[in-house]
Amino acid sequence: MARPVQLAPGSLALVLCRLEAPEAAAAAGAEEPGGRAVFCAFRRANARCFWNSRLARAASRLTFQGWLRRGVLLVHAPPASLQVLRDAWCRRALCPPRGFRIRAVGDVFPVQMNPIAQSQFVPLAEVLCCAVSDMNAAQTVVTQESLLEHLKQHFPGHRVWHLIIQSFWMNSKEDRIFCRTLKAQRAVKHSHPIPYYN
């Protein structure tokens, strides 16, 4: 079993609220800012504090960790920089991003992820149907060579694709591929894009 992975270690969460109601902002035609834009505004606001060089330096070392619904910004930095942000919040010196107010700041405990192991086998029917579907979507003609290239590119590490494709290309006289489904079996000329049947 794979070892647990710690996600977002050493992070701070900033709970933000807009200075004006979202309905009023929408009525004024203002777009709701995304998480990265809010993060950049927060970093800019604190990096401008030239009178507090520690805070300005700590703000410049911040990285964007995530944006949760209800206005929670997750930031990451080296431990010393996070401590500077904590101290600034305690002294009411931490600047909010423009258009927001900081309601709370707190440490985020790492989320533990238990990776799910994958089988070493690849479901051949699924892979071939997905490959043909992707090539159709890209309007690429499905030939033995183009299918082999697609599989090598999107499923690397499998050295036997050429053997599989040669056995898959069953009826070489008529250049046909047979797509088997629960509903029907259809033969399609491979000189045209091959549809993916559900």
HELIX and SHEET records of a PDB file:
HELIX    1   1 PRO A   22  ALA A   27  1                                   6    
HELIX    2   2 GLY A   35  ALA A   47  1                                  13    
HELIX    3   3 SER A   53  SER A   60  1                                   8    
HELIX    4   4 PRO A   79  CYS A   90  1                                  12    
HELIX    5   5 LEU A  124  ALA A  137  1                                  14    
HELIX    6   6 GLN A  144  HIS A  154  1                                  11    
HELIX    7   7 TRP A  161  PHE A  168  1                                   8    
SHEET    1   A 2 VAL A   5  LEU A   7  0                                        
SHEET    2   A 2 VAL A 111  MET A 113 -1                                        
SHEET    1   B 4 THR A  63  LEU A  68  0                                        
SHEET    2   B 4 VAL A  72  HIS A  76 -1                                        
SHEET    3   B 4 SER A  11  ARG A  18 -1                                        
SHEET    4   B 4 PHE A 100  VAL A 108 -1                                        
SHEET    1   C 2 ARG A 176  ARG A 180  0                                        
SHEET    2   C 2 GLN A 185  LYS A 189 -1                                        
END                                                                             
